[in-house]
Amino acid sequence: MIHLWNLETGKKQHTFSGHKWTVNTLAFSPDGKTLASGSDDGTILLWGVPIRK
């Protein structure tokens, strides 16, 4: 699972789940709208990042 936190409020914004094993790498796209995650299960997943104001 990947937890996305709002650093200003300290509250969890969203949880991404889909990998079966440990997630060991994360990268945001330059515009911040997509998150890529890589796991020990051999998968790379792309996630749409929910925008909250």
Predicted model as a PDB file, atoms N, CA, C, CB and O in Angstrom, pLDDT in the B-factor column:
MODEL        1                                                                  
ATOM      1  N   MET A   1       0.826  -1.179   0.000  1.00 90.00           N  
ATOM      2  CA  MET A   1       0.000   0.000   0.000  1.00 90.00           C  
ATOM      3  C   MET A   1       0.876   1.249   0.000  1.00 90.00           C  
ATOM      4  CB  MET A   1      -0.943  -0.006   1.203  1.00 90.00           C  
ATOM      5  O   MET A   1       1.977   1.266   0.550  1.00 90.00           O  
ATOM      6  N   ILE A   2       0.360   2.266  -0.620  1.00 94.00           N  
ATOM      7  CA  ILE A   2       1.046   3.558  -0.662  1.00 94.00           C  
ATOM      8  C   ILE A   2       0.094   4.577  -0.043  1.00 94.00           C  
ATOM      9  CB  ILE A   2       1.459   3.965  -2.144  1.00 94.00           C  
ATOM     10  O   ILE A   2      -1.066   4.672  -0.443  1.00 94.00           O  
ATOM     11  N   HIS A   3       0.578   5.325   0.918  1.00 93.00           N  
ATOM     12  CA  HIS A   3      -0.233   6.351   1.558  1.00 93.00           C  
ATOM     13  C   HIS A   3       0.268   7.724   1.114  1.00 93.00           C  
ATOM     14  CB  HIS A   3      -0.187   6.214   3.111  1.00 93.00           C  
ATOM     15  O   HIS A   3       1.464   8.008   1.179  1.00 93.00           O  
ATOM     16  N   LEU A   4      -0.642   8.560   0.669  1.00 92.00           N  
ATOM     17  CA  LEU A   4      -0.316   9.920   0.250  1.00 92.00           C  
ATOM     18  C   LEU A   4      -0.775  10.864   1.354  1.00 92.00           C  
ATOM     19  CB  LEU A   4      -0.988  10.280  -1.128  1.00 92.00           C  
ATOM     20  O   LEU A   4      -1.947  10.882   1.730  1.00 92.00           O  
ATOM     21  N   TRP A   5       0.174  11.649   1.867  1.00 92.00           N  
ATOM     22  CA  TRP A   5      -0.098  12.546   2.992  1.00 92.00           C  
ATOM     23  C   TRP A   5      -0.050  13.996   2.554  1.00 92.00           C  
ATOM     24  CB  TRP A   5       0.902  12.309   4.124  1.00 92.00           C  
ATOM     25  O   TRP A   5       0.732  14.364   1.677  1.00 92.00           O  
ATOM     26  N   ASN A   6      -0.880  14.810   3.160  1.00 89.00           N  
ATOM     27  CA  ASN A   6      -0.826  16.251   2.986  1.00 89.00           C  
ATOM     28  C   ASN A   6       0.158  16.776   4.035  1.00 89.00           C  
ATOM     29  CB  ASN A   6      -2.262  16.919   3.129  1.00 89.00           C  
ATOM     30  O   ASN A   6      -0.112  16.705   5.233  1.00 89.00           O  
ATOM     31  N   LEU A   7       1.279  17.294   3.589  1.00 90.00           N  
ATOM     32  CA  LEU A   7       2.304  17.735   4.528  1.00 90.00           C  
ATOM     33  C   LEU A   7       1.920  18.999   5.286  1.00 90.00           C  
ATOM     34  CB  LEU A   7       3.591  17.964   3.799  1.00 90.00           C  
ATOM     35  O   LEU A   7       2.460  19.265   6.360  1.00 90.00           O  
ATOM     36  N   GLU A   8       0.998  19.775   4.739  1.00 91.00           N  
ATOM     37  CA  GLU A   8       0.564  20.995   5.427  1.00 91.00           C  
ATOM     38  C   GLU A   8      -0.369  20.673   6.596  1.00 91.00           C  
ATOM     39  CB  GLU A   8      -0.138  21.941   4.440  1.00 91.00           C  
ATOM     40  O   GLU A   8      -0.279  21.296   7.654  1.00 91.00           O  
ATOM     41  N   THR A   9      -1.270  19.695   6.403  1.00 92.00           N  
ATOM     42  CA  THR A   9      -2.250  19.366   7.444  1.00 92.00           C  
ATOM     43  C   THR A   9      -1.844  18.156   8.272  1.00 92.00           C  
ATOM     44  CB  THR A   9      -3.601  19.115   6.818  1.00 92.00           C  
ATOM     45  O   THR A   9      -2.352  17.960   9.376  1.00 92.00           O  
ATOM     46  N   GLY A  10      -0.929  17.338   7.745  1.00 93.00           N  
ATOM     47  CA  GLY A  10      -0.539  16.116   8.431  1.00 93.00           C  
ATOM     48  C   GLY A  10      -1.559  15.000   8.312  1.00 93.00           C  
ATOM     49  O   GLY A  10      -1.458  13.991   9.011  1.00 93.00           O  
ATOM     50  N   LYS A  11      -2.547  15.169   7.430  1.00 93.00           N  
ATOM     51  CA  LYS A  11      -3.599  14.168   7.268  1.00 93.00           C  
ATOM     52  C   LYS A  11      -3.361  13.318   6.021  1.00 93.00           C  
ATOM     53  CB  LYS A  11      -4.973  14.846   7.189  1.00 93.00           C  
ATOM     54  O   LYS A  11      -2.836  13.785   5.011  1.00 93.00           O  
ATOM     55  N   LYS A  12      -3.767  12.052   6.132  1.00 93.00           N  
ATOM     56  CA  LYS A  12      -3.670  11.156   4.991  1.00 93.00           C  
ATOM     57  C   LYS A  12      -4.701  11.584   3.949  1.00 93.00           C  
ATOM     58  CB  LYS A  12      -3.886   9.672   5.421  1.00 93.00           C  
ATOM     59  O   LYS A  12      -5.878  11.766   4.260  1.00 93.00           O  
ATOM     60  N   GLN A  13      -4.240  11.741   2.707  1.00 91.00           N  
ATOM     61  CA  GLN A  13      -5.098  12.180   1.626  1.00 91.00           C  
ATOM     62  C   GLN A  13      -5.690  11.018   0.848  1.00 91.00           C  
ATOM     63  CB  GLN A  13      -4.334  13.072   0.699  1.00 91.00           C  
ATOM     64  O   GLN A  13      -6.853  11.059   0.446  1.00 91.00           O  
ATOM     65  N   HIS A  14      -4.883   9.977   0.637  1.00 91.00           N  
ATOM     66  CA  HIS A  14      -5.338   8.890  -0.215  1.00 91.00           C  
ATOM     67  C   HIS A  14      -4.475   7.656   0.029  1.00 91.00           C  
ATOM     68  CB  HIS A  14      -5.297   9.304  -1.704  1.00 91.00           C  
ATOM     69  O   HIS A  14      -3.314   7.772   0.422  1.00 91.00           O  
ATOM     70  N   THR A  15      -5.041   6.481  -0.204  1.00 92.00           N  
ATOM     71  CA  THR A  15      -4.294   5.229  -0.139  1.00 92.00           C  
ATOM     72  C   THR A  15      -4.413   4.525  -1.483  1.00 92.00           C  
ATOM     73  CB  THR A  15      -4.814   4.317   1.019  1.00 92.00           C  
ATOM     74  O   THR A  15      -5.511   4.361  -2.017  1.00 92.00           O  
ATOM     75  N   PHE A  16      -3.279   4.115  -2.020  1.00 94.00           N  
ATOM     76  CA  PHE A  16      -3.233   3.364  -3.271  1.00 94.00           C  
ATOM     77  C   PHE A  16      -2.909   1.916  -2.910  1.00 94.00           C  
ATOM     78  CB  PHE A  16      -2.169   3.965  -4.282  1.00 94.00           C  
ATOM     79  O   PHE A  16      -1.954   1.665  -2.174  1.00 94.00           O  
ATOM     80  N   SER A  17      -3.682   0.975  -3.411  1.00 92.00           N  
ATOM     81  CA  SER A  17      -3.360  -0.434  -3.173  1.00 92.00           C  
ATOM     82  C   SER A  17      -3.490  -1.198  -4.479  1.00 92.00           C  
ATOM     83  CB  SER A  17      -4.286  -1.048  -2.081  1.00 92.00           C  
ATOM     84  O   SER A  17      -4.406  -0.961  -5.266  1.00 92.00           O  
ATOM     85  N   GLY A  18      -2.568  -2.108  -4.696  1.00 92.00           N  
ATOM     86  CA  GLY A  18      -2.578  -2.868  -5.927  1.00 92.00           C  
ATOM     87  C   GLY A  18      -1.369  -3.779  -6.061  1.00 92.00           C  
ATOM     88  O   GLY A  18      -1.436  -4.806  -6.737  1.00 92.00           O  
ATOM     89  N   HIS A  19      -0.269  -3.414  -5.426  1.00 92.00           N  
ATOM     90  CA  HIS A  19       0.914  -4.273  -5.453  1.00 92.00           C  
ATOM     91  C   HIS A  19       0.722  -5.429  -4.472  1.00 92.00           C  
ATOM     92  CB  HIS A  19       2.199  -3.461  -5.106  1.00 92.00           C  
ATOM     93  O   HIS A  19       0.086  -5.275  -3.429  1.00 92.00           O  
ATOM     94  N   LYS A  20       1.277  -6.580  -4.819  1.00 92.00           N  
ATOM     95  CA  LYS A  20       1.164  -7.747  -3.948  1.00 92.00           C  
ATOM     96  C   LYS A  20       2.317  -7.843  -2.971  1.00 92.00           C  
ATOM     97  CB  LYS A  20       1.094  -9.009  -4.772  1.00 92.00           C  
ATOM     98  O   LYS A  20       2.177  -8.461  -1.915  1.00 92.00           O  
ATOM     99  N   TRP A  21       3.466  -7.239  -3.299  1.00 95.00           N  
ATOM    100  CA  TRP A  21       4.642  -7.296  -2.433  1.00 95.00           C  
ATOM    101  C   TRP A  21       5.088  -5.878  -2.092  1.00 95.00           C  
ATOM    102  CB  TRP A  21       5.795  -8.086  -3.111  1.00 95.00           C  
ATOM    103  O   TRP A  21       4.377  -4.912  -2.371  1.00 95.00           O  
ATOM    104  N   THR A  22       6.248  -5.762  -1.497  1.00 94.00           N  
ATOM    105  CA  THR A  22       6.766  -4.484  -1.026  1.00 94.00           C  
ATOM    106  C   THR A  22       6.975  -3.491  -2.162  1.00 94.00           C  
ATOM    107  CB  THR A  22       8.066  -4.695  -0.287  1.00 94.00           C  
ATOM    108  O   THR A  22       7.546  -3.830  -3.198  1.00 94.00           O  
ATOM    109  N   VAL A  23       6.509  -2.266  -1.960  1.00 96.00           N  
ATOM    110  CA  VAL A  23       6.776  -1.169  -2.891  1.00 96.00           C  
ATOM    111  C   VAL A  23       8.147  -0.615  -2.530  1.00 96.00           C  
ATOM    112  CB  VAL A  23       5.654  -0.045  -2.825  1.00 96.00           C  
ATOM    113  O   VAL A  23       8.402  -0.292  -1.370  1.00 96.00           O  
ATOM    114  N   ASN A  24       9.039  -0.504  -3.530  1.00 96.00           N  
ATOM    115  CA  ASN A  24      10.386  -0.035  -3.216  1.00 96.00           C  
ATOM    116  C   ASN A  24      10.829   1.173  -4.011  1.00 96.00           C  
ATOM    117  CB  ASN A  24      11.351  -1.126  -3.434  1.00 96.00           C  
ATOM    118  O   ASN A  24      11.954   1.644  -3.846  1.00 96.00           O  
ATOM    119  N   THR A  25       9.952   1.689  -4.882  1.00 97.00           N  
ATOM    120  CA  THR A  25      10.308   2.920  -5.588  1.00 97.00           C  
ATOM    121  C   THR A  25       9.043   3.684  -5.973  1.00 97.00           C  
ATOM    122  CB  THR A  25      11.157   2.605  -6.847  1.00 97.00           C  
ATOM    123  O   THR A  25       8.018   3.099  -6.323  1.00 97.00           O  
ATOM    124  N   LEU A  26       9.151   5.011  -5.895  1.00 96.00           N  
ATOM    125  CA  LEU A  26       8.050   5.912  -6.249  1.00 96.00           C  
ATOM    126  C   LEU A  26       8.601   7.088  -7.029  1.00 96.00           C  
ATOM    127  CB  LEU A  26       7.294   6.402  -4.984  1.00 96.00           C  
ATOM    128  O   LEU A  26       9.725   7.533  -6.797  1.00 96.00           O  
ATOM    129  N   ALA A  27       7.790   7.594  -7.968  1.00 97.00           N  
ATOM    130  CA  ALA A  27       8.186   8.802  -8.692  1.00 97.00           C  
ATOM    131  C   ALA A  27       6.926   9.531  -9.145  1.00 97.00           C  
ATOM    132  CB  ALA A  27       9.104   8.458  -9.913  1.00 97.00           C  
ATOM    133  O   ALA A  27       6.000   8.920  -9.678  1.00 97.00           O  
ATOM    134  N   PHE A  28       6.903  10.840  -8.928  1.00 96.00           N  
ATOM    135  CA  PHE A  28       5.813  11.674  -9.425  1.00 96.00           C  
ATOM    136  C   PHE A  28       6.172  12.215 -10.797  1.00 96.00           C  
ATOM    137  CB  PHE A  28       5.511  12.832  -8.448  1.00 96.00           C  
ATOM    138  O   PHE A  28       7.339  12.488 -11.080  1.00 96.00           O  
ATOM    139  N   SER A  29       5.171  12.367 -11.645  1.00 96.00           N  
ATOM    140  CA  SER A  29       5.369  13.038 -12.933  1.00 96.00           C  
ATOM    141  C   SER A  29       5.661  14.506 -12.666  1.00 96.00           C  
ATOM    142  CB  SER A  29       4.117  12.875 -13.865  1.00 96.00           C  
ATOM    143  O   SER A  29       5.337  15.007 -11.589  1.00 96.00           O  
ATOM    144  N   PRO A  30       6.266  15.211 -13.622  1.00 96.00           N  
ATOM    145  CA  PRO A  30       6.594  16.625 -13.411  1.00 96.00           C  
ATOM    146  C   PRO A  30       5.378  17.492 -13.042  1.00 96.00           C  
ATOM    147  CB  PRO A  30       7.241  17.180 -14.658  1.00 96.00           C  
ATOM    148  O   PRO A  30       5.516  18.457 -12.291  1.00 96.00           O  
ATOM    149  N   ASP A  31       4.199  17.156 -13.562  1.00 93.00           N  
ATOM    150  CA  ASP A  31       3.010  17.958 -13.242  1.00 93.00           C  
ATOM    151  C   ASP A  31       2.328  17.517 -11.943  1.00 93.00           C  
ATOM    152  CB  ASP A  31       2.012  17.880 -14.387  1.00 93.00           C  
ATOM    153  O   ASP A  31       1.368  18.153 -11.509  1.00 93.00           O  
ATOM    154  N   GLY A  32       2.813  16.430 -11.312  1.00 90.00           N  
ATOM    155  CA  GLY A  32       2.273  15.965 -10.038  1.00 90.00           C  
ATOM    156  C   GLY A  32       0.950  15.230 -10.146  1.00 90.00           C  
ATOM    157  O   GLY A  32       0.343  14.913  -9.123  1.00 90.00           O  
ATOM    158  N   LYS A  33       0.488  14.952 -11.352  1.00 94.00           N  
ATOM    159  CA  LYS A  33      -0.818  14.321 -11.527  1.00 94.00           C  
ATOM    160  C   LYS A  33      -0.757  12.804 -11.620  1.00 94.00           C  
ATOM    161  CB  LYS A  33      -1.471  14.860 -12.753  1.00 94.00           C  
ATOM    162  O   LYS A  33      -1.789  12.137 -11.543  1.00 94.00           O  
ATOM    163  N   THR A  34       0.444  12.253 -11.786  1.00 96.00           N  
ATOM    164  CA  THR A  34       0.620  10.808 -11.917  1.00 96.00           C  
ATOM    165  C   THR A  34       1.733  10.339 -10.993  1.00 96.00           C  
ATOM    166  CB  THR A  34       0.933  10.422 -13.380  1.00 96.00           C  
ATOM    167  O   THR A  34       2.772  10.987 -10.866  1.00 96.00           O  
ATOM    168  N   LEU A  35       1.499   9.204 -10.353  1.00 96.00           N  
ATOM    169  CA  LEU A  35       2.490   8.574  -9.497  1.00 96.00           C  
ATOM    170  C   LEU A  35       2.819   7.214 -10.091  1.00 96.00           C  
ATOM    171  CB  LEU A  35       1.979   8.443  -8.026  1.00 96.00           C  
ATOM    172  O   LEU A  35       1.916   6.442 -10.411  1.00 96.00           O  
ATOM    173  N   ALA A  36       4.107   6.915 -10.240  1.00 98.00           N  
ATOM    174  CA  ALA A  36       4.551   5.601 -10.695  1.00 98.00           C  
ATOM    175  C   ALA A  36       5.151   4.880  -9.492  1.00 98.00           C  
ATOM    176  CB  ALA A  36       5.591   5.714 -11.878  1.00 98.00           C  
ATOM    177  O   ALA A  36       5.911   5.465  -8.722  1.00 98.00           O  
ATOM    178  N   SER A  37       4.800   3.600  -9.340  1.00 97.00           N  
ATOM    179  CA  SER A  37       5.341   2.812  -8.237  1.00 97.00           C  
ATOM    180  C   SER A  37       5.868   1.490  -8.771  1.00 97.00           C  
ATOM    181  CB  SER A  37       4.269   2.573  -7.146  1.00 97.00           C  
ATOM    182  O   SER A  37       5.286   0.890  -9.675  1.00 97.00           O  
ATOM    183  N   GLY A  38       6.975   1.050  -8.196  1.00 97.00           N  
ATOM    184  CA  GLY A  38       7.575  -0.227  -8.554  1.00 97.00           C  
ATOM    185  C   GLY A  38       7.636  -1.115  -7.330  1.00 97.00           C  
ATOM    186  O   GLY A  38       7.872  -0.643  -6.218  1.00 97.00           O  
ATOM    187  N   SER A  39       7.420  -2.409  -7.539  1.00 96.00           N  
ATOM    188  CA  SER A  39       7.318  -3.337  -6.424  1.00 96.00           C  
ATOM    189  C   SER A  39       8.192  -4.563  -6.633  1.00 96.00           C  
ATOM    190  CB  SER A  39       5.877  -3.756  -6.224  1.00 96.00           C  
ATOM    191  O   SER A  39       8.596  -4.883  -7.751  1.00 96.00           O  
ATOM    192  N   ASP A  40       8.474  -5.243  -5.517  1.00 95.00           N  
ATOM    193  CA  ASP A  40       9.192  -6.514  -5.566  1.00 95.00           C  
ATOM    194  C   ASP A  40       8.378  -7.601  -6.257  1.00 95.00           C  
ATOM    195  CB  ASP A  40       9.560  -6.961  -4.164  1.00 95.00           C  
ATOM    196  O   ASP A  40       8.917  -8.666  -6.557  1.00 95.00           O  
ATOM    197  N   ASP A  41       7.096  -7.362  -6.516  1.00 94.00           N  
ATOM    198  CA  ASP A  41       6.300  -8.351  -7.244  1.00 94.00           C  
ATOM    199  C   ASP A  41       6.551  -8.280  -8.756  1.00 94.00           C  
ATOM    200  CB  ASP A  41       4.811  -8.142  -6.952  1.00 94.00           C  
ATOM    201  O   ASP A  41       5.945  -9.023  -9.528  1.00 94.00           O  
ATOM    202  N   GLY A  42       7.461  -7.370  -9.172  1.00 95.00           N  
ATOM    203  CA  GLY A  42       7.838  -7.256 -10.576  1.00 95.00           C  
ATOM    204  C   GLY A  42       6.936  -6.368 -11.402  1.00 95.00           C  
ATOM    205  O   GLY A  42       7.014  -6.375 -12.631  1.00 95.00           O  
ATOM    206  N   THR A  43       6.077  -5.600 -10.743  1.00 96.00           N  
ATOM    207  CA  THR A  43       5.160  -4.726 -11.479  1.00 96.00           C  
ATOM    208  C   THR A  43       5.500  -3.257 -11.276  1.00 96.00           C  
ATOM    209  CB  THR A  43       3.723  -4.986 -11.049  1.00 96.00           C  
ATOM    210  O   THR A  43       6.085  -2.859 -10.269  1.00 96.00           O  
ATOM    211  N   ILE A  44       5.113  -2.471 -12.265  1.00 97.00           N  
ATOM    212  CA  ILE A  44       5.143  -1.011 -12.186  1.00 97.00           C  
ATOM    213  C   ILE A  44       3.711  -0.562 -12.415  1.00 97.00           C  
ATOM    214  CB  ILE A  44       6.150  -0.363 -13.243  1.00 97.00           C  
ATOM    215  O   ILE A  44       3.087  -0.944 -13.405  1.00 97.00           O  
ATOM    216  N   LEU A  45       3.191   0.245 -11.507  1.00 96.00           N  
ATOM    217  CA  LEU A  45       1.828   0.734 -11.641  1.00 96.00           C  
ATOM    218  C   LEU A  45       1.833   2.245 -11.753  1.00 96.00           C  
ATOM    219  CB  LEU A  45       0.964   0.284 -10.454  1.00 96.00           C  
ATOM    220  O   LEU A  45       2.661   2.920 -11.141  1.00 96.00           O  
ATOM    221  N   LEU A  46       0.899   2.778 -12.544  1.00 97.00           N  
ATOM    222  CA  LEU A  46       0.698   4.218 -12.681  1.00 97.00           C  
ATOM    223  C   LEU A  46      -0.622   4.576 -12.024  1.00 97.00           C  
ATOM    224  CB  LEU A  46       0.717   4.660 -14.179  1.00 97.00           C  
ATOM    225  O   LEU A  46      -1.635   3.909 -12.231  1.00 97.00           O  
ATOM    226  N   TRP A  47      -0.597   5.633 -11.232  1.00 96.00           N  
ATOM    227  CA  TRP A  47      -1.767   6.050 -10.478  1.00 96.00           C  
ATOM    228  C   TRP A  47      -2.109   7.497 -10.795  1.00 96.00           C  
ATOM    229  CB  TRP A  47      -1.535   5.872  -8.975  1.00 96.00           C  
ATOM    230  O   TRP A  47      -1.215   8.336 -10.901  1.00 96.00           O  
ATOM    231  N   GLY A  48      -3.384   7.795 -10.946  1.00 95.00           N  
ATOM    232  CA  GLY A  48      -3.841   9.171 -11.026  1.00 95.00           C  
ATOM    233  C   GLY A  48      -3.883   9.729  -9.622  1.00 95.00           C  
ATOM    234  O   GLY A  48      -4.489   9.121  -8.739  1.00 95.00           O  
ATOM    235  N   VAL A  49      -3.259  10.864  -9.391  1.00 92.00           N  
ATOM    236  CA  VAL A  49      -3.191  11.471  -8.066  1.00 92.00           C  
ATOM    237  C   VAL A  49      -4.396  12.379  -7.885  1.00 92.00           C  
ATOM    238  CB  VAL A  49      -1.862  12.263  -7.873  1.00 92.00           C  
ATOM    239  O   VAL A  49      -4.579  13.321  -8.657  1.00 92.00           O  
ATOM    240  N   PRO A  50      -5.226  12.111  -6.873  1.00 85.00           N  
ATOM    241  CA  PRO A  50      -6.376  12.984  -6.635  1.00 85.00           C  
ATOM    242  C   PRO A  50      -5.911  14.356  -6.141  1.00 85.00           C  
ATOM    243  CB  PRO A  50      -7.342  12.342  -5.610  1.00 85.00           C  
ATOM    244  O   PRO A  50      -5.072  14.450  -5.245  1.00 85.00           O  
ATOM    245  N   ILE A  51      -6.451  15.389  -6.719  1.00 75.00           N  
ATOM    246  CA  ILE A  51      -6.094  16.759  -6.340  1.00 75.00           C  
ATOM    247  C   ILE A  51      -7.125  17.269  -5.341  1.00 75.00           C  
ATOM    248  CB  ILE A  51      -6.019  17.698  -7.593  1.00 75.00           C  
ATOM    249  O   ILE A  51      -8.322  17.305  -5.625  1.00 75.00           O  
ATOM    250  N   ARG A  52      -6.639  17.662  -4.168  1.00 66.00           N  
ATOM    251  CA  ARG A  52      -7.527  18.223  -3.139  1.00 66.00           C  
ATOM    252  C   ARG A  52      -6.999  19.583  -2.747  1.00 66.00           C  
ATOM    253  CB  ARG A  52      -7.630  17.286  -1.890  1.00 66.00           C  
ATOM    254  O   ARG A  52      -5.798  19.777  -2.563  1.00 66.00           O  
ATOM    255  N   LYS A  53      -7.901  20.500  -2.625  1.00 59.00           N  
ATOM    256  CA  LYS A  53      -7.506  21.858  -2.223  1.00 59.00           C  
ATOM    257  C   LYS A  53      -8.055  22.204  -0.889  1.00 59.00           C  
ATOM    258  CB  LYS A  53      -7.961  22.878  -3.230  1.00 59.00           C  
ATOM    259  O   LYS A  53      -7.824  23.307  -0.393  1.00 59.00           O  
TER     260      LYS A  53                                                      
ENDMDL                                                                          
END                                                                             
